[in-house]
Amino acid sequence: MPNNYFQFKEFTVQQEDCAMKVTTDACLFGAWAAMMMNSEQWAINNILDIGTGTGLLSLMLAQKATAQIHAVEIEEAAANQAAGNFSLSPWKDRLHVHPASIQQFSNRSTLQFDFIITNPPFFDNDLKSESPKRNLALHGSSLSLEELLKAIKINLSPNGKLAILLPYHRTDYFIDLAEEFYLQKKALVKQTEKHPYFRSMLLLSRMQVTTKETEIIIKQNSRYSAAFTYLLEDYYLHL
């Protein structure tokens, strides 16, 4: 059984009320997105986290940025959990939870966001579980990639950028779907050298650039790889 909390160096994520717990790939994505956000060095005043769950990604970005961060979460218990995690963090004054669907949020928000981050529902038409909360978190029936992109187009500022975590097999489909955006960075993720790719992390914008592709292997020789350690050392307790 997963722990009811996940302790990081500068914050704690309580997760007992969330269907989707803290995962290694989500932590990797948050750290990678934070690095992209700082290395690209564009002006970031407002960040939007679509489908925040526990609030993990918002907290990871808050540790590395000074922007206001708005986190949208459709599932009520998860939204409440994220709000609790935010309130106990060092950045509570910059973190805001919106218990709503991204469609509802888009209809009433007047903000434009310089950076949007999302770890969307992964599995379209795959076998569902008996838990409605887990289905909402995992499956695309409540938020398809098409709907997600529509919301991103509404909320992203003209010079803003998007970071998204996807199953590897959905990568090309999403890139083709996001025809109004240009792919800047693509990081393909393996569990080990012997495993196939299972996740992709993408950075997109409306500015045409040359795509840079990298590979990240989480573990090598039964230990976290140098690349993984570099990204997570400011977050994980024992790195």
N, C-alpha and C positions, 0 to 999 in steps of 0.2 A: 504493500500500500504506500502511495506517495506521502511524503511529509506534508503537514499542514502549512509549512512555511519554507521559504528558501532564503537563506541568509547571504547577502552580498557584503562587500567591504563597507559600503556607505549607506545601504538601505536594506530593508527586509520586505519580502513579498509573501504576504499571507495568501493562501490559495484554497482553503478548505471549501469555499462556496463556489468555486469556479470549475466548470467541466473540464477545461483545458488547463493543465498544470504547467509550471515552468519546465521547458525542455531545453536540451543542449543546443538544438538548431536555432531556437528562438533567441537564446542568449548570444549565440554567434552572430545572428543577424543584427541584433541590437547594437553589438559592439562594432560590427562592420559598418552599419549605417552611421553610427556616431563618428567613425573615422572618415567616412565619405563626407559627412557634413562639415567636418573641420578641415580636411585636406583640400576640398574644392573651394572653400573660402568665399562663398557668396553670402549676401546679407540675409540673415535669418532672424526675423522678429516673431513670427508665429509658426508653430508646428502643429500638424494635425495627425493624430494616431487613429486610424480607422479600425475598429474592432479590437479595443485595447485589452479585453479579458482581465487579467490580474492587474494590468497597468505596467507590466514589465518593460515594454519598449519605451514608454513615456519616461519611466524612471531612469532607464539607461541613458536616454538622450538628455534628460535634465541634469545628469551628473556632468555632462560634457558641454552643455550649451547654456546660454543666458536667456533664451527665448521663452515666451509664453507657450505652453503646450496644452492643447485641447484634445481630450481623449473621448471618442465616441464608442458606446457599447450598448447593443440592443438588449442583451439579457440582464434583467434587473438585478439578480443576485451578484453577477460578475461586476456590474457597474458599481454596486455598493461596496464590493470588495476592493475594487480599484480606488474608490474614493477614500476608503479607510487606509489603504497603503500609501496613498498620496499624503494624507493628513499627518502621517507619522514620519514622513521623509524630510530631509533638510530643505527641500525645494517646494514645500506645500503651497507657497504663495504664487507659484508659477504653473501649477498643475490644476487642470479643470476637467471634471468628468461631465459628460452629457449622456444621460440614459435615454438613448433613442437610436433608431436606425440611421444609417448615413443619409438615406433619402430624406427622412424627417429633418435631420440636422441641416442638410443642404437647403431645404426649403425656407428655413428661418434664420440661417446665419448670414451675416453681412460681411464676414471676414474673408480675406484672401490669405492663403497660407504659402509661406516660402519653402516649406519642406513638408511633404506628406509621407508617412511611413505606414505600412500595413502588412499584416500577416493574415491574409484572408482565409475564409473557409476553403479547405483543400479539395475535398473529394466530391466531384460531380458524378452522380449516378452509381456510386459505389455502395456496397452493403452498409446499411445504417444500423446503429445500435438501438437498444431499448430506451436509452436516455434522451429525452427531448432536448435537454440542455447541451449534451455532447453533440447531438446532431446539428444544433444551431451553430455550435462552435466549429465543427469539422466540415460540414457539407455546404455546398453552394446553393442550396435551394432557397435560402433567405437572402443571399447576396451573390449573384452570378458575377463573373469577371466583367461581363458587359455592363452591368449596373454599377459595378465598382468604378470602372473607367469613366462612366458618365458622371459620377459624383466627383471624381478626381478632376475632371475637366472644369467643373463648376467651381471647385474650391481652391485649385492651384493658381498661384499668382503667375503672371506672364514669365517671370524669370525663375520661377520655382522649380523644384526637382522632386521626384518620386522615388522612394525605395520600397521594394516589394520582395517578399519571400514566397517562393513557389515550389511545388513538387517539380522535380526535374522534367518529368514527362509533360508538364503543362507549359514549359518555358517558351517553346517556339510558337505555340498557339497564342499565348499572351502577347508576345512581341508583335506578331502579325495583327492582332486585335488592336494594339495600341498604336495605330497608324499615324496619329497626330503627334506622337512623341518619338524622340531619338534615344537609342540606347547608348549610354555613356560607359557604364561599367557592368560587367557580368562576372560573378564569382560562382563557380560550380563547386559543389560540396560533396565530399565522400566521407563515409564513416572511417574507413581505413584504405590503405593502398589497394587492397584486394577487393574492395567493394565497388560497385558501380556508383555513379553520381545519383544522389537522391534528393538534393535540394539545389535551387539556384537563387542567388541574391542579385537583384537588378537595380541599377540606378538609371533613371530616365529623365529627360527634360525636353523642352520645346526647341532647344538650340542644337543644331547639327554639329556633331563632333565625331571623331574616330573612336570606335568602340574598343575598349581595353578589356581583355578577358584573362581571368586568373583561375587558379584551382586552389581549394583549401581542403586539406585532409585533416580530419579532427584528431585521430589517434595514429601514431606511428610507434611500432615496437611496444604496444600496450600502454603508451603514455601519450598525454596530449602533445600534439605536434608543436614545433616552434611557431608556426603561423597562428595556430589557435591560441597558444599561450600569449603571444604578442598582443592579440586583440582583446583577450579576456583578463589580462593580469591586473587591470585597474578595477575589475569587478569581482572576480572569484576570490574567495577567502584564501585558498591554499595554492595560489599561483605566484 
